[in-house]
Amino acid sequence: MLALYELCTYPIIQAPMAGGATTAELVAAVSNAGGLGSLAAPLLTPLAIIEQAEHIRRLSDKPFSINLFVQTRPHVDFATLEAAKLLLQPVLSELGWDSLPTPTRWSEDFEAQLDALITARPAVASFTFDVLHGSQMQRLHDAGILVIGSATNLQEAIVWQALGADAVCLQGVEAGGHRGTFIGAQQDSTLSTLALLQQCVPHMQVPLIAAGGIMDGRDIAAMLAAGARWVQMGTAFLSCKESGIHPVYKQRLLDASSGTTRQTRAFSGRYARGLDNRFMQLMAPVADRVPAYPVQNALTGSIRSHAAKENNPELMSLWAGQGVARCRDLGAAELVAALVAEWQACQ
């Protein structure tokens, strides 16, 4: 089994971003350009995970990663469901809907997804929202798959290290999308990427990956100088031509200015950072009361799907990190080349 640093030419990992952003074309383009592409698979069926891995391999012979959310299927009672639907009434009124469809399922089965991932045999598997069991870690290693765990605080990083992770990805508060917190309250993990990295370096023997607010070569140089072995970049790749996000979402990213993102539980029931919009504003008074992920995420699925069909970014989840104002309209290979040139110019 190769070490993680042997898998890519440059210390750049394209972040896994669930919801269709990480197309096979994006993952392959990043890996072909010398970085490590990552497929976000938390919302994919087991069969789709295998099919997407095969698609990536048709486009690239380079290593890539697959990411999953570590989660269990929830049991939702009628009272909880009706209360959650009532909290969404301001958005339903905006849409002119009398009722909200009840989802047919709340999430994919993690165990089945993990089986599919092992069948797909990517070079790397990354996990967030919780930690694996020791037996699951052993299965991955037995299959020759390197494991990256996600952490938003020192305690989480230490747990992943003790479990045998090959690297730990440190997610600072600047990061776009969902927070991976699993020890302590999500709102209490507030360290910036650099501060979190500096706190963890003295306690960690496994390589560290810095994630959150990293948009250019100067940022890469700063994180590597502070002790990271790689950087993981999400928002920077969202605006790439190969990204699978909705065109109006992509344009919002390219038009964004600084200070336009904030964290909310309203879309998914888990804190996530995105561009401020009408949905966030309507739900702000009750965002702390919505049910936890994945229930709220499933409940708002029909709203987000409708918004996409109507080209309405005001009711979409426009996940983005604090560095969004520096997004570029480039192909993934062009972006990797630009990042490498900027990073090398700082050395």
C-alpha positions as CSV (number, residue, x, y, z in Angstrom):
1,M,0.0,0.0,0.0
2,L,1.5,3.3,-1.1
3,A,1.8,6.2,1.4
4,L,-0.6,9.1,0.8
5,Y,2.2,11.4,-0.3
6,E,3.1,9.1,-3.1
7,L,-0.4,9.3,-4.7
8,C,-0.2,12.8,-6.2
9,T,2.5,15.1,-7.6
10,Y,1.3,18.2,-5.7
11,P,0.0,18.6,-2.1
12,I,-3.5,19.6,-3.4
13,I,-6.6,17.5,-2.6
14,Q,-9.9,18.5,-4.2
15,A,-12.5,18.4,-1.5
16,P,-15.4,15.9,-1.7
17,M,-18.6,18.0,-1.9
18,A,-21.9,16.1,-1.8
19,G,-24.9,16.9,-4.0
20,G,-23.4,16.4,-7.4
21,A,-20.6,18.9,-7.5
22,T,-17.8,16.3,-7.7
23,T,-18.5,14.8,-11.2
24,A,-16.3,12.0,-12.5
25,E,-14.9,14.6,-14.9
26,L,-13.8,17.0,-12.1
27,V,-12.3,14.2,-10.0
28,A,-10.4,12.8,-13.0
29,A,-9.2,16.2,-14.2
30,V,-7.7,17.1,-10.8
31,S,-6.0,13.7,-10.5
32,N,-4.7,13.9,-14.0
33,A,-3.3,17.4,-13.3
34,G,-1.2,16.1,-10.3
35,G,-3.6,16.6,-7.4
36,L,-5.9,14.1,-5.7
37,G,-9.5,14.2,-6.9
38,S,-12.2,13.2,-4.5
39,L,-15.7,11.8,-5.3
40,A,-18.4,12.8,-2.7
41,A,-20.5,9.7,-2.3
42,P,-22.7,10.2,0.8
43,L,-25.8,10.7,-1.2
44,L,-25.1,8.0,-3.8
45,T,-26.6,4.5,-3.8
46,P,-24.1,1.6,-3.4
47,L,-24.5,0.8,-7.1
48,A,-23.9,4.5,-8.1
49,I,-20.7,4.5,-6.0
50,I,-19.3,1.6,-8.0
51,E,-20.5,3.1,-11.3
52,Q,-19.0,6.5,-10.6
53,A,-15.6,4.9,-9.6
54,E,-15.6,3.0,-12.9
55,H,-16.4,6.2,-14.8
56,I,-13.5,8.0,-13.1
57,R,-11.2,5.1,-14.1
58,R,-12.3,5.5,-17.7
59,L,-11.1,9.1,-17.6
60,S,-7.9,8.7,-15.5
61,D,-5.4,6.0,-14.4
62,K,-4.4,8.2,-11.5
63,P,-5.3,7.6,-7.8
64,F,-8.5,9.2,-6.4
65,S,-10.5,9.3,-3.2
66,I,-14.1,8.5,-2.3
67,N,-15.8,10.2,0.7
68,L,-18.7,9.0,2.9
69,F,-20.6,10.4,5.8
70,V,-20.4,8.0,8.8
71,Q,-24.1,7.9,9.9
72,T,-27.0,5.6,11.0
73,R,-30.5,5.7,9.6
74,P,-32.8,7.7,11.8
75,H,-36.1,6.6,13.2
76,V,-38.6,9.5,12.8
77,D,-41.9,9.6,14.7
78,F,-45.0,11.4,13.4
79,A,-44.9,14.2,15.9
80,T,-41.3,15.1,15.1
81,L,-42.0,15.0,11.4
82,E,-45.1,17.3,11.6
83,A,-43.3,19.7,13.9
84,A,-40.4,19.9,11.4
85,K,-42.8,20.6,8.5
86,L,-44.4,23.4,10.5
87,L,-41.0,25.0,11.0
88,L,-40.6,25.1,7.2
89,Q,-44.0,26.9,6.7
90,P,-42.4,30.3,5.9
91,V,-40.6,28.7,2.9
92,L,-43.7,26.8,1.9
93,S,-45.7,30.1,1.9
94,E,-43.0,31.7,-0.2
95,L,-43.5,28.9,-2.7
96,G,-47.3,28.9,-2.5
97,W,-47.3,25.2,-1.4
98,D,-50.0,23.9,0.9
99,S,-47.9,21.0,2.1
100,L,-44.5,19.4,2.0
101,P,-44.0,15.9,0.6
102,T,-42.7,13.3,3.1
103,P,-39.5,11.8,1.9
104,T,-39.5,8.1,1.0
105,R,-36.1,7.6,2.7
106,W,-34.0,9.7,5.0
107,S,-30.5,8.6,4.0
108,E,-28.5,5.8,2.3
109,D,-27.4,2.8,4.3
110,F,-23.8,3.5,5.4
111,E,-22.8,-0.2,5.8
112,A,-24.0,-0.9,2.2
113,Q,-22.2,2.2,1.0
114,L,-19.0,1.1,2.7
115,D,-19.2,-2.3,1.1
116,A,-19.5,-0.6,-2.3
117,L,-16.6,1.7,-1.6
118,I,-14.4,-1.3,-0.7
119,T,-15.6,-3.0,-3.9
120,A,-14.7,0.1,-5.9
121,R,-11.2,0.1,-4.3
122,P,-10.2,3.8,-4.6
123,A,-6.6,4.6,-3.4
124,V,-8.1,6.7,-0.6
125,A,-11.3,6.8,1.4
126,S,-12.2,9.8,3.6
127,F,-14.9,10.0,6.3
128,T,-16.7,12.7,8.1
129,F,-19.6,13.3,10.7
130,D,-18.3,10.5,12.9
131,V,-15.5,7.9,13.3
132,L,-15.3,4.4,12.0
133,H,-15.3,1.2,14.1
134,G,-11.9,-0.5,14.4
135,S,-13.2,-3.4,12.3
136,Q,-14.2,-1.0,9.5
137,M,-10.8,0.6,9.5
138,Q,-9.2,-2.9,9.3
139,R,-11.4,-3.8,6.3
140,L,-10.3,-0.7,4.4
141,H,-6.6,-1.3,5.2
142,D,-6.9,-5.0,4.3
143,A,-8.3,-3.8,0.9
144,G,-5.2,-1.5,0.4
145,I,-7.2,1.7,0.9
146,L,-5.7,4.6,2.8
147,V,-8.0,6.3,5.3
148,I,-8.5,10.0,6.0
149,G,-10.6,11.1,8.9
150,S,-12.0,14.6,9.4
151,A,-11.7,16.7,12.5
152,T,-12.8,20.2,13.6
153,N,-11.0,20.1,17.0
154,L,-8.0,18.6,18.6
155,Q,-10.0,15.8,20.4
156,E,-11.4,14.6,17.2
157,A,-8.0,14.6,15.5
158,I,-6.5,12.5,18.4
159,V,-9.4,10.0,18.1
160,W,-8.8,9.5,14.4
161,Q,-5.0,9.1,15.0
162,A,-5.6,6.5,17.7
163,L,-8.0,4.6,15.4
164,G,-5.2,4.2,12.8
165,A,-6.1,6.8,10.2
166,D,-3.4,7.4,7.6
167,A,-4.0,11.2,7.7
168,V,-6.4,13.6,9.4
169,C,-8.1,16.5,7.6
170,L,-8.5,19.5,9.8
171,Q,-11.5,21.6,8.9
172,G,-11.4,25.2,10.0
173,V,-14.4,27.4,10.6
174,E,-13.9,29.1,7.2
175,A,-14.7,25.9,5.3
176,G,-17.8,25.8,3.1
177,G,-20.4,23.2,3.4
178,H,-21.0,20.9,6.4
179,R,-19.0,20.8,9.5
180,G,-17.6,17.4,10.4
181,T,-17.8,17.9,14.2
182,F,-18.5,14.7,16.2
183,I,-17.1,15.6,19.7
184,G,-18.8,18.5,21.4
185,A,-21.3,21.0,20.0
186,Q,-20.8,21.9,16.4
187,Q,-21.1,25.6,17.2
188,D,-18.2,25.3,19.7
189,S,-15.6,24.2,17.0
190,T,-14.7,27.8,16.0
191,L,-11.0,27.7,15.3
192,S,-9.7,29.0,12.0
193,T,-7.9,26.5,9.8
194,L,-4.5,28.0,10.7
195,A,-5.2,28.1,14.5
196,L,-6.6,24.5,14.4
197,L,-3.5,23.3,12.5
198,Q,-1.2,25.1,15.0
199,Q,-3.0,23.5,17.9
200,C,-2.9,20.0,16.5
201,V,0.7,19.8,15.1
202,P,2.4,19.2,18.5
203,H,0.0,16.3,19.3
204,M,-0.1,14.5,16.0
205,Q,2.2,12.0,14.4
206,V,0.1,11.2,11.4
207,P,0.2,13.7,8.4
208,L,-2.3,16.6,8.6
209,I,-4.4,18.1,5.8
210,A,-5.5,21.7,6.2
211,A,-9.0,22.6,4.9
212,G,-11.0,25.8,5.0
213,G,-10.5,29.2,3.3
214,I,-7.7,28.0,1.0
215,M,-8.1,29.6,-2.4
216,D,-4.6,30.3,-3.9
217,G,-1.0,29.3,-3.9
218,R,-0.2,31.8,-1.1
219,D,-2.7,30.1,1.1
220,I,-1.2,26.7,0.2
221,A,2.3,27.9,1.1
222,A,1.1,29.3,4.5
223,M,-0.6,26.0,5.5
224,L,2.4,23.9,4.5
225,A,4.7,26.2,6.4
226,A,2.5,25.8,9.5
227,G,2.9,22.0,9.4
228,A,0.2,20.7,7.0
229,R,1.4,18.0,4.5
230,W,-1.4,18.8,2.1
231,V,-4.3,21.2,1.6
232,Q,-7.9,20.3,0.8
233,M,-9.7,22.8,-1.4
234,G,-13.5,22.8,-2.0
235,T,-14.9,26.2,-2.9
236,A,-12.0,26.9,-5.3
237,F,-13.0,23.9,-7.4
238,L,-16.8,24.5,-7.2
239,S,-16.5,27.2,-9.8
240,C,-14.5,25.0,-12.2
241,K,-16.0,24.1,-15.6
242,E,-16.2,20.4,-14.6
243,S,-18.1,21.1,-11.4
244,G,-21.6,19.6,-11.4
245,I,-23.4,22.4,-9.5
246,H,-26.3,24.4,-11.0
247,P,-25.2,27.2,-13.4
248,V,-27.0,29.9,-11.4
249,Y,-25.2,28.6,-8.2
250,K,-21.9,28.7,-10.1
251,Q,-22.6,32.3,-11.2
252,R,-23.4,33.3,-7.7
253,L,-20.0,32.0,-6.6
254,L,-18.2,34.0,-9.3
255,D,-20.1,37.1,-8.4
256,A,-19.7,36.8,-4.7
257,S,-17.9,39.3,-2.5
258,S,-16.2,38.7,0.8
259,G,-18.4,38.5,3.9
260,T,-21.4,37.0,2.1
261,T,-21.3,33.5,3.8
262,R,-22.6,32.3,7.1
263,Q,-23.4,29.0,8.8
264,T,-26.9,27.6,9.2
265,R,-28.7,24.4,10.3
266,A,-31.8,25.4,8.3
267,F,-31.1,23.3,5.1
268,S,-29.9,20.1,6.6
269,G,-30.0,20.0,10.4
270,R,-26.3,20.3,10.6
271,Y,-24.2,23.4,10.6
272,A,-23.0,24.3,7.1
273,R,-21.5,27.4,5.5
274,G,-23.0,28.9,2.4
275,L,-23.9,32.1,0.6
276,D,-26.6,34.0,2.4
277,N,-30.0,33.8,0.6
278,R,-33.8,34.1,1.1
279,F,-34.1,30.5,2.5
280,M,-31.5,31.2,5.3
281,Q,-33.3,34.5,6.1
282,L,-36.8,33.0,6.3
283,M,-35.6,30.1,8.5
284,A,-33.2,32.1,10.7
285,P,-35.7,32.4,13.6
286,V,-36.2,28.6,13.8
287,A,-32.9,27.2,12.4
288,D,-31.8,26.0,15.8
289,R,-35.0,24.0,16.2
290,V,-35.0,22.0,13.0
291,P,-34.4,18.2,13.3
292,A,-30.8,16.9,13.0
293,Y,-29.2,15.6,9.8
294,P,-30.3,13.7,7.8
295,V,-34.0,14.3,8.6
296,Q,-34.0,18.1,7.8
297,N,-31.8,17.5,4.8
298,A,-34.3,15.0,3.4
299,L,-37.3,17.2,4.2
300,T,-35.8,20.2,2.3
301,G,-34.9,18.1,-0.7
302,S,-38.1,18.8,-2.6
303,I,-37.7,22.5,-2.0
304,R,-34.1,22.5,-3.3
305,S,-35.0,20.4,-6.3
306,H,-37.9,22.8,-7.2
307,A,-35.6,25.8,-6.8
308,A,-33.1,24.2,-9.2
309,K,-35.8,23.6,-11.8
310,E,-36.9,27.2,-11.5
311,N,-33.3,28.6,-11.6
312,N,-33.9,30.2,-8.3
313,P,-30.7,30.4,-6.2
314,E,-32.7,32.0,-3.3
315,L,-34.0,28.7,-2.2
316,M,-31.0,26.5,-3.0
317,S,-28.2,25.5,-0.6
318,L,-25.3,27.6,-2.0
319,W,-22.5,26.0,0.0
320,A,-19.3,28.1,-0.1
321,G,-16.4,28.9,2.2
322,Q,-15.2,32.3,3.4
323,G,-12.7,32.6,0.5
324,V,-15.5,32.6,-2.1
325,A,-14.7,36.1,-3.4
326,R,-11.5,34.6,-4.9
327,C,-13.3,31.9,-7.0
328,R,-12.0,31.6,-10.6
329,D,-13.8,30.6,-13.8
330,L,-11.3,28.0,-15.0
331,G,-11.1,24.3,-15.9
332,A,-9.8,22.1,-13.1
333,A,-6.5,21.4,-14.8
334,E,-6.0,25.1,-15.4
335,L,-6.8,25.8,-11.7
336,V,-4.3,23.2,-10.5
337,A,-1.6,24.6,-12.7
338,A,-2.3,28.2,-11.5
339,L,-2.2,27.0,-7.8
340,V,1.1,25.2,-8.3
341,A,2.7,28.2,-10.0
342,E,1.5,30.5,-7.2
343,W,2.6,28.2,-4.5
344,Q,6.1,27.7,-6.1
345,A,6.5,31.4,-6.4
346,C,6.1,31.7,-2.7
347,Q,9.0,29.3,-2.0
